[in-house]
Amino acid sequence: MVIGRRAVVLGGSVAGLCAAGAVAPYFDEVIVLERDSLPADAEHRRGVPQSKHPHFMLNSGRRAIEQLFPGFEAALIAAGGRKLNPSLDAAYCEAVGWAPRKSGSMTMVYGSRILIERVLRDMARTLANVTIRENVVVSGIETAGAGTADGRVTGVRVQDEVLAADLVIDAMGRGSSVPAWLVAAGWSEAPVRSLDAKVAYSSMWYQLPPERPASWWWQHLAIMPNQKKGAHPEEHDYLVNFFPIEGDRAIACMGAWGLELPKKTDAFVEAAERIRTPVFAAAMKQCEQLSEVHLTRSTGNKWRRYDLAVDAPLGFVAIGDAICAFNPFYGQGMSSAARSAVILADRLSESTVLDRGFFRSFLDRQRKSLDVPWMLAIARDQGYEHATGTEIASPLRRRISAALVWPVFNLITAAAREDDVVEDHFARVFNLDESMTDMAKNPRVLAGLLRYKLKLMFGREKMPRSFDIQLDPPATDYTPDTTVGRKSATGTRKKAMAR
Ligand SMILES: Cc1cc2nc3c(=O)[nH]c(=O)nc-3n(C[C@H](O)[C@H](O)[C@H](O)COP(=O)(O)OP(=O)(O)OC[C@H]3O[C@@H](n4cnc5c(N)ncnc54)[C@H](O)[C@@H]3O)c2cc1C
């Protein structure tokens, strides 16, 4: 049912496009305003510098976008996105060594951030009442009764034009000016929660070689930090990805908490040589370099808590990085944006007027949805002494966090390989379908972790724990063979492959 004449979306990136899809059925007209020129194809543009880095699309985000734009997954795959089974198709270099590979319940569609946006944009353009206006700078908001209980955002200013709107959606990203415009209009500033663990990303794009040796069976390479104290090369603390994207290309990415990262090609290649396993640098050497080094430091966790504001404006919502931006290591930004857009669509489908009740319940639901990625993102970041922001932990909590987070993560990932229930919950938490707290309280998960810990103590685990990272990751598939006795099948592989 149509609930208003016009919705205006500020910003035409992933969050803005998801928002346009969400509100289109409920307004006569939806206008998306984007500052950049929008390329016809998948290309980088000024307003989205992070597109040079790997972008994981979590399952909950993929599902949410599919809900907003039915056919999205198929379109992404048709455009070159690659649907993989990460636990089988990726080589994981964990703290203790290469993880054994096996088929898992989780799939992921890999593609570049620019491809994801292009597919979304093409789909948004097919909606008859959605207009995307490019090269348009939003320069302010129109308001009425700012700061009062009925205060409302009534439109936006673009160059010398005023666009009246029943709903204004801020999707202008981390640097959005809307919070400052709201304060200038007379609202008090919404409380901001923040935690910046000084994460940096350094990436280069590569063309994969047409022929690859048999030892290069993996599609995605992920290297965890070594998590050791004592002297070691700084590069051992990097979190590294060789991330597959469309066009038989990959993004080589080194990321770290609180460390300087290479800015130039030579330094990047040299740093790659010092990564914990030689496999990363060896893969890069076989590829053709496609780009210079891209470095990003704008990665702090930041949540503008409109839900806590005394009189949050009516006629206005914020989604994507404009309300909550995360440390990107957990791959949550696009998915959280899409989930907020689905909440908006749900609220619109249940409502007949855009009154205070509408906005209050949207903010409540959005807060609950954002709580899940937020808790996950700050849990590890709170362990870093150099982190700054409102959410820094007390010294005791920081020590607990620093001491526990990696070991617990390592235990869960190892146990998940042998215990389908632990695997399922871990995948659900990773994909934002379950909160970390709910998983931590689940008796079956706790029992599974304890059982696995005991197996480790008595050397009774079914799969080899790890393999030497100075060698290639083993290609053996440890997926339990259901046609023969599971024990004997894995036992045979174990003997064959353990090094
Ligand atoms: C290094 C890095 C790695 C990341 N990795 C992942 C990942 O693995 N998975 C994941 O899900 N997320 C990841 N993210 C986060 C992800 O990029 C964002 O959450 C996602 O792109 C959604 O962004 P957005 O649409 O909210 O904002 P943005 O993409 O920042 O877009 C904002 C848009 O607003 C436009 N705009 C700004 N000001 C104006 C104005 N005045 N007038 C008109 N238009 C304007 C800009 O041009 C831009 O198009 C990563 C982020 C970084 C920095």
The ligand as an SDF file (V2000), in Angstrom:
LIG
                    3D

 53 58  0  0  0  0  0  0  0  0999 V2000
   38.5110   -1.3650    3.9470 C   0  0  0  0  0  0  0  0  0  0  0  0
   37.0480   -1.7430    4.0260 C   0  0  0  0  0  0  0  0  0  0  0  0
   36.6800   -3.0570    3.8200 C   0  0  0  0  0  0  0  0  0  0  0  0
   35.3350   -3.4220    3.9130 C   0  0  0  0  0  0  0  0  0  0  0  0
   34.9930   -4.7440    3.7850 N   0  0  0  0  0  0  0  0  0  0  0  0
   33.6970   -5.1040    3.8930 C   0  0  0  0  0  0  0  0  0  0  0  0
   33.2950   -6.4600    3.7500 C   0  0  0  0  0  0  0  0  0  0  0  0
   34.1200   -7.3690    3.6200 O   0  0  0  0  0  0  0  0  0  0  0  0
   31.9550   -6.7400    3.7860 N   0  0  0  0  0  0  0  0  0  0  0  0
   31.0150   -5.7670    3.9910 C   0  0  0  0  0  0  0  0  0  0  0  0
   29.8270   -6.0800    4.0170 O   0  0  0  0  0  0  0  0  0  0  0  0
   31.3750   -4.4830    4.1790 N   0  0  0  0  0  0  0  0  0  0  0  0
   32.6750   -4.1320    4.1380 C   0  0  0  0  0  0  0  0  0  0  0  0
   33.0130   -2.8160    4.3040 N   0  0  0  0  0  0  0  0  0  0  0  0
   31.9570   -1.8320    4.5960 C   0  0  0  0  0  0  0  0  0  0  0  0
   31.1990   -1.4810    3.3250 C   0  0  0  0  0  0  0  0  0  0  0  0
   32.0620   -0.9210    2.3570 O   0  0  0  0  0  0  0  0  0  0  0  0
   30.0520   -0.5370    3.6160 C   0  0  0  0  0  0  0  0  0  0  0  0
   29.3870   -0.9010    4.7830 O   0  0  0  0  0  0  0  0  0  0  0  0
   29.0670   -0.5900    2.4790 C   0  0  0  0  0  0  0  0  0  0  0  0
   29.7400   -0.2110    1.3120 O   0  0  0  0  0  0  0  0  0  0  0  0
   27.8220    0.2620    2.6660 C   0  0  0  0  0  0  0  0  0  0  0  0
   28.1790    1.5630    2.5880 O   0  0  0  0  0  0  0  0  0  0  0  0
   27.1100    2.7320    2.4670 P   0  0  0  0  0  0  0  0  0  0  0  0
   26.2790    2.5560    1.2650 O   0  0  0  0  0  0  0  0  0  0  0  0
   26.4420    2.8850    3.7760 O   0  0  0  0  0  0  0  0  0  0  0  0
   28.0910    3.9780    2.2990 O   0  0  0  0  0  0  0  0  0  0  0  0
   29.1330    4.2840    1.1610 P   0  0  0  0  0  0  0  0  0  0  0  0
   29.4530    3.0960    0.3610 O   0  0  0  0  0  0  0  0  0  0  0  0
   30.2460    5.0120    1.8250 O   0  0  0  0  0  0  0  0  0  0  0  0
   28.3560    5.2590    0.1970 O   0  0  0  0  0  0  0  0  0  0  0  0
   27.9840    6.5650    0.5270 C   0  0  0  0  0  0  0  0  0  0  0  0
   27.4690    7.2080   -0.7640 C   0  0  0  0  0  0  0  0  0  0  0  0
   26.9780    8.5110   -0.4760 O   0  0  0  0  0  0  0  0  0  0  0  0
   27.4350    9.3890   -1.4840 C   0  0  0  0  0  0  0  0  0  0  0  0
   27.4630   10.7490   -0.9110 N   0  0  0  0  0  0  0  0  0  0  0  0
   28.2070   11.1690    0.1320 C   0  0  0  0  0  0  0  0  0  0  0  0
   27.9540   12.4690    0.3840 N   0  0  0  0  0  0  0  0  0  0  0  0
   27.0300   12.8670   -0.5190 C   0  0  0  0  0  0  0  0  0  0  0  0
   26.3580   14.0990   -0.7690 C   0  0  0  0  0  0  0  0  0  0  0  0
   26.5770   15.2000   -0.0320 N   0  0  0  0  0  0  0  0  0  0  0  0
   25.4520   14.1480   -1.7710 N   0  0  0  0  0  0  0  0  0  0  0  0
   25.1910   13.0410   -2.5360 C   0  0  0  0  0  0  0  0  0  0  0  0
   25.7920   11.8600   -2.3320 N   0  0  0  0  0  0  0  0  0  0  0  0
   26.6950   11.7730   -1.3410 C   0  0  0  0  0  0  0  0  0  0  0  0
   28.8160    8.8570   -1.8460 C   0  0  0  0  0  0  0  0  0  0  0  0
   29.2560    9.3090   -3.1140 O   0  0  0  0  0  0  0  0  0  0  0  0
   28.5600    7.3590   -1.8140 C   0  0  0  0  0  0  0  0  0  0  0  0
   28.0910    6.8790   -3.0370 O   0  0  0  0  0  0  0  0  0  0  0  0
   34.3530   -2.4300    4.2310 C   0  0  0  0  0  0  0  0  0  0  0  0
   34.7390   -1.1170    4.4280 C   0  0  0  0  0  0  0  0  0  0  0  0
   36.0760   -0.7770    4.3490 C   0  0  0  0  0  0  0  0  0  0  0  0
   36.4700    0.6590    4.6250 C   0  0  0  0  0  0  0  0  0  0  0  0
  1  2  1  0
  2  3  1  0
  2 52  2  0
  3  4  2  0
  4  5  1  0
  4 50  1  0
  5  6  2  0
  6  7  1  0
  6 13  1  0
  7  8  2  0
  7  9  1  0
  9 10  1  0
 10 11  2  0
 10 12  1  0
 12 13  2  0
 13 14  1  0
 14 15  1  0
 14 50  1  0
 15 16  1  0
 16 17  1  0
 16 18  1  0
 18 19  1  0
 18 20  1  0
 20 21  1  0
 20 22  1  0
 22 23  1  0
 23 24  1  0
 24 25  2  0
 24 26  1  0
 24 27  1  0
 27 28  1  0
 28 29  2  0
 28 30  1  0
 28 31  1  0
 31 32  1  0
 32 33  1  0
 33 34  1  0
 33 48  1  0
 34 35  1  0
 35 36  1  0
 35 46  1  0
 36 37  1  0
 36 45  1  0
 37 38  2  0
 38 39  1  0
 39 40  1  0
 39 45  2  0
 40 41  1  0
 40 42  2  0
 42 43  1  0
 43 44  2  0
 44 45  1  0
 46 47  1  0
 46 48  1  0
 48 49  1  0
 50 51  2  0
 51 52  1  0
 52 53  1  0
M  END
$$$$
